[in-house]
């Protein structure tokens, strides 16, 4: 099923006799395996409105991300939340869509400074599980008119409604990039360096640590963006500030810096490697301790340590990881694993009873027949 | 503006209610004498007043839970209140409701600079959150004009913004976790010190829900390192259109100031008379502020001034020191006070696409002539959040009604050009009846279905946000269930 208008999409859902699998570009195969007929959103495509002077774009949900990036490039603007491309990590192909980015709240390294995809969302139109067309928010920067269903839909993985149109804020490109690099730091020192950098006034837009960098040694990376003069000033200042933790070098070659952050953003270290991948969210200071509790794990720390991508031997017990996370507060998602494993283990972190009740009641309101990506977030 | 009539069966339960509340609260936390209840009859939208049946001032999450459980069992509506600074009537009670004020819960529970978060009780004032961390070089970013008085609980309820949200975002972008009590007394923890909460974005849903989904008692907030420095530049133009075009060009050029504030002639004049800030005599003023080191500020302001010069400004004034910076901000910051001195006024809060600024300002000035009421504009131009102040005389019969009609027309205009009714103040009762202009029945139904999940009996702040005709069935069913 591949409707080409919102009305047609609404009719399709209203007339559906059984469960549906919602699919944008089909590149983000995460969650419990879902049964049902495939409902594609790719037929709803195209940028509806783009006002560079107002930093706003409105696009149909099935619009390829590449088309959006091209339009933004032409005006020297960007999706500042830096959504990752997960094809390499998940072994999928297809073309990522903006609707998929929003449904999964995909946010890259710059999230630490500018916010996640959800923070850039201004409005949505969607079809709920009964076939009703619903809009929320709009296309202006500040809007508190009624409840914020925009955020509720963002990151709900198609389980509450099928997005048909999204409007979001964009930002200007930032000119120059400078990256501070340090090899050989242990996890705890690295996170300490990242915290110190993020607690400085120098506006860090990326803070990551790889246990194994491109050449196998641990590498810690800190990114600064802005005008050339400003980046030069701040990288210097930060280098001095961090001298007691490690000797940082400075990289400003655009191709190298872009490749380095793409490496983090798309979790390239775990491409084409055996093992399950977990995505863990904790407060940065707790991250090294959590990783240390998981035997055989290799970690990529992003967001100053607040986001851990963890490669573990296949079928590493989910309880080990979840209990380590629960001990400090946070959550863990089994991001990449065989279908078999994803059927046998809760993929998303099980919620405490009171929150589980709220979530299941919300699902019952928005999708009373339980036909939209049913069970995906289980 | 109407509120639902108090229900006799609720009023009849007053004695039982007070008795039960006193069983779980200290004596001074239960207020029920008529004279004392006057303090809770209104918020900053003081045109509407009604004392509640009782007011309670809990000191802990546990006490909040007891209170809500009791009110839930008795079928008594609860109106949560932070500091009572809402301009939208968010904390206006009805005669058959209980005001639950969180003002006594104002402690800092934990400060964590390594992870850049602070945990506070929700009654703490906005400015005192920054106050708790500024000596160590940090601040809490959302800065509503009422920040000296307003509480974090109210900021969360209304998703408050401020002058600097162009760069730092509003409350929802700076909130990481809450402890919240549901209407039936259940205590839930959502999110925490980590950046993304698990599951659905319930934090995003709660932030801005105007106290209708639960009572937030504690919050984990993101704190940020203070910038090295900040400096404003003031620009004067001879028309609103040109000033509007300048705003758009600054944004397009890729410099992202922390604030772009706009004032029109009536506002400039009033501020000048009041604060003597030394503003030039002109049609429109912009105050643009950037942050960074001295050299970075010079560089950014250089670019911004270059853009401004393309629009033939009457004056460009850059602050040379802190004193001059203070004077540039002085008039803007005293704008509401200045207007209040010369007139009664109503402050609106619609948001429009920045590109519609000149058109909307022109229409407002035309409408001002039609209604025979003055209007002054002062607002956050960078994000299109307008604050037209409509001037009226409360002692002239019919003036308030005329003012409200004028205000409604301005907000409808905001929606017409692709904007919304409220950018940061909230719907409350003030914009409640205009919601039909923004949303269709299905849109409204989806939002009300969310309230059904959190508060099936519709007891939490029930007469707000949704037009009374839209919520009538739900509120009536709640009574039948008692």
Contacts between the chains, C-beta under 8 A, distances in Angstrom:
chain1	res1	chain2	res2	distance
A	51	B	353	6.6
A	51	B	354	7.9
A	51	B	355	5.6
A	52	B	252	5.5
A	53	B	248	3.9
A	53	B	249	7.3
A	53	B	251	5.9
A	53	B	252	4.6
A	53	B	354	6.5
A	53	B	355	6.0
A	54	B	248	7.2
A	54	B	251	7.3
A	54	B	353	5.1
A	54	B	354	4.3
A	54	B	355	5.2
A	54	B	384	7.3
A	55	B	251	6.1
A	56	B	353	6.8
A	75	B	252	7.9
A	76	B	254	6.4
A	105	B	196	7.6
A	105	B	201	7.5
A	111	B	195	7.1
A	112	B	195	7.8
A	115	B	169	6.3
A	115	B	173	5.4
A	116	B	195	7.6
A	116	B	196	6.7
A	118	B	201	6.0
A	118	B	204	6.2
A	119	B	169	6.3
A	119	B	172	7.7
A	119	B	173	4.9
A	128	B	446	6.9
A	132	B	442	4.8
A	132	B	445	7.7
A	132	B	446	7.5
A	133	B	442	6.5
A	134	B	442	5.3
A	134	B	443	5.5
A	134	B	446	4.7
A	135	B	439	7.5
A	135	B	440	7.5
A	135	B	443	5.4
A	136	B	443	6.4
A	136	B	446	7.2
A	136	B	447	7.6
A	138	B	418	6.8
A	138	B	419	6.8
A	138	B	420	5.1
A	139	B	353	6.6
A	139	B	418	5.8
A	140	B	351	4.3
A	140	B	352	6.5
A	140	B	353	5.9
A	140	B	383	7.6
A	140	B	384	5.5
A	140	B	418	7.1
A	140	B	419	4.9
A	140	B	420	5.8
A	140	B	423	7.3
A	141	B	166	7.9
A	141	B	351	6.8
A	141	B	382	7.9
A	141	B	383	3.6
A	141	B	384	6.0
A	141	B	385	7.2
A	141	B	423	7.9
A	142	B	161	5.6
A	142	B	165	7.1
A	142	B	170	6.6
A	142	B	351	4.9
A	142	B	380	7.6
A	142	B	383	5.2
A	142	B	384	7.3
A	142	B	385	4.5
A	142	B	423	3.6
A	142	B	424	5.7
A	143	B	351	5.9
A	143	B	420	4.5
A	143	B	422	7.6
A	143	B	423	6.3
A	144	B	158	6.2
A	144	B	159	4.7
A	144	B	208	4.9
A	144	B	422	5.3
A	144	B	423	6.6
A	144	B	424	6.0
A	144	B	425	7.3
A	144	B	426	5.4
A	144	B	427	7.4
A	145	B	420	4.5
A	145	B	421	4.7
A	145	B	422	5.2
A	145	B	427	6.2
A	145	B	431	7.3
A	145	B	435	7.4
A	145	B	438	5.6
A	145	B	439	8.0
A	146	B	427	6.6
A	146	B	435	6.7
A	146	B	438	7.4
A	146	B	439	6.5
A	146	B	443	7.8
A	146	B	444	7.7
A	146	B	447	5.2
A	146	B	465	6.4
A	147	B	205	6.4
A	147	B	208	6.9
A	147	B	209	5.5
A	147	B	447	4.5
A	147	B	450	5.6
A	147	B	451	7.9
A	147	B	465	7.9
A	148	B	159	7.2
A	148	B	172	6.9
A	148	B	204	5.4
A	148	B	205	6.1
A	148	B	207	6.8
A	148	B	208	5.1
A	148	B	209	7.7
A	149	B	205	7.5
A	149	B	446	6.3
A	149	B	447	6.7
A	149	B	450	7.3
A	150	B	204	7.7
A	151	B	172	7.0
A	151	B	201	4.5
A	151	B	203	7.9
A	151	B	204	2.7
A	151	B	205	6.4
A	152	B	200	6.1
A	152	B	201	5.7
A	152	B	202	7.8
A	152	B	204	6.3
A	152	B	205	4.9
A	152	B	450	7.6
A	154	B	201	6.2
A	154	B	204	7.5
A	155	B	200	7.1
A	155	B	201	5.4
A	156	B	200	5.7
A	156	B	201	7.6
A	160	B	200	7.6
A	171	B	256	7.0
A	172	B	251	8.0
A	172	B	252	7.8
A	172	B	253	7.6
A	172	B	254	3.4
A	172	B	255	7.7
A	172	B	256	6.7
A	173	B	254	6.7
A	174	B	254	7.7
A	175	B	254	7.4
A	192	B	114	7.9
A	195	B	114	4.7
A	195	B	115	7.1
A	195	B	116	7.9
A	198	B	116	6.4
A	198	B	225	7.7
A	199	B	113	5.9
A	199	B	114	7.3
A	199	B	116	6.3
A	199	B	137	7.9
A	199	B	138	7.8
A	199	B	225	5.3
A	200	B	225	5.8
A	201	B	137	7.6
A	201	B	225	4.9
A	201	B	226	6.2
A	201	B	227	5.2
A	201	B	228	5.0
A	226	B	296	7.6
A	227	B	296	7.7
A	227	B	299	5.9
A	227	B	300	8.0
A	229	B	295	6.7
A	229	B	296	7.5
A	229	B	299	6.0
A	230	B	292	6.6
A	230	B	293	7.8
A	230	B	295	7.6
A	230	B	296	4.6
A	230	B	299	6.6
A	233	B	293	6.1
A	233	B	295	6.3
A	233	B	296	6.8
A	234	B	293	7.9
A	281	B	194	4.7
A	281	B	195	6.3
A	281	B	196	5.0
A	281	B	198	7.5
A	282	B	194	5.2
A	283	B	112	7.7
A	283	B	115	4.5
A	283	B	117	7.2
A	283	B	192	7.3
A	283	B	193	4.0
A	283	B	194	5.1
A	284	B	114	7.2
A	284	B	115	5.4
A	285	B	112	7.8
A	285	B	114	5.1
A	285	B	115	5.3
A	303	B	195	6.0
A	306	B	115	8.0
A	306	B	194	6.0
A	306	B	195	4.8
A	307	B	195	7.2
A	307	B	196	8.0
A	329	B	192	4.6
A	329	B	193	6.6
A	329	B	194	6.7
A	330	B	192	7.0
A	330	B	194	4.5
A	331	B	194	7.6
A	331	B	197	7.8
A	331	B	198	3.7
A	348	B	198	7.0
A	348	B	199	6.7
A	349	B	198	4.6
A	349	B	199	7.4
A	351	B	198	6.3
A	351	B	199	5.2
A	352	B	188	7.7
A	352	B	189	7.3
A	354	B	182	7.6
A	354	B	186	5.4
A	354	B	187	7.8
A	354	B	188	4.6
A	355	B	188	6.0
A	355	B	190	6.8
A	355	B	199	6.5
A	355	B	202	7.0
A	358	B	188	7.5
A	358	B	202	6.6
A	358	B	453	6.1
A	358	B	454	6.9
A	359	B	199	5.6
A	359	B	200	5.4
A	359	B	202	7.7
A	361	B	453	4.3
A	362	B	200	6.6
A	362	B	450	6.9
A	362	B	453	5.4
A	365	B	449	4.2
A	365	B	450	7.2
A	365	B	452	6.8
A	365	B	453	6.2
A	366	B	446	7.3
A	366	B	449	7.4
A	377	B	199	7.1
